[in-house]
């Protein structure tokens, strides 16, 4: 269905703007990616609304996705796998917020420093399906990941609401874990 819709949009664009066959394939693929992401987000927000946790889902998605934009991370091989992994992130973030009622300051400091260090050392992590080889872009993504992680951590530290702190901290911790080198090794072993 996504491919059919994307092809129709590409055909319409082609009629209004001249493009080569290669460009049309790229445009169709890009539109499919947009639909795919949009359907996942809508599905997650609907699940959140049905469960009465829509804002929790939205906050965890914003935290996770904003860091993921620069840091990259482990990707699933199918759309269903990706959707289910995002459900896992949202459910884990909500569970973290519900059940972690206290973390000693030392653990909060250590976790915050760890998140920054892991992002500095290992971001961005992109798969062979989405390779980035341009050193300038890699450097920008690395700096972006560190800055985004730092901004979220500052917000977490100043928020007075413990539930929100844990919701956000769990989401960015899960994203940070997805860039660890053990995923790089697994990818090499799969090749």
C-alpha positions, 0 to 999 in steps of 0.5 A: 500500500505504501509503495502504491501511494508513494508511486502515485505521488511520484507520478504526480510530481513527475508530471509537474517537475521533470525527473529522471528514472533514478530520481523517481526511484529515490523520490518514491523510496523517500516518500515510502520512508515518510509514510512508514515513519508516519504510520509508526508514530500514529500507531504508537500515539493511538496505542498510547491514547487507548492505554491512557498514556498518550502524552507519556508515549509522545514524550518518550518518542520525542526524547528517543527520536531526537537523540536517535536523529544524530546518534543513529542506533541499532535498526530492525530488519522489518517494519514490524520489528521496528514498530515493536522495538518502538513499542518496547521503548515507550513501554520501558520508558513508562515502566521506568517512570512508574517503578523507579521511585528513587535513584541516588544522586551518584547513580544519576551523575554516573548515568548522565556522564555515561550517556554523554561519554557513550554518545561522544565515543560511539555516535553516530552508529548507522547500519549498512542500509544507511551508511554515512562516510562523509567525515564532516557529516559524521563529526556533525552527527557526533557533536549533535548527539552529544549536544542533544543528550546534554540538553535532555540531561539538563532538562531531566536534572532541573525538572521537579517531577520525578515521573517525567525525569524517569520517563525521559531518562529511560528513553535516552538511556535506551537510545544510548544503549542502541549505539554501543559497540556490541551491535557493531560486532554483531553486524560484522559477524552477520556479514 
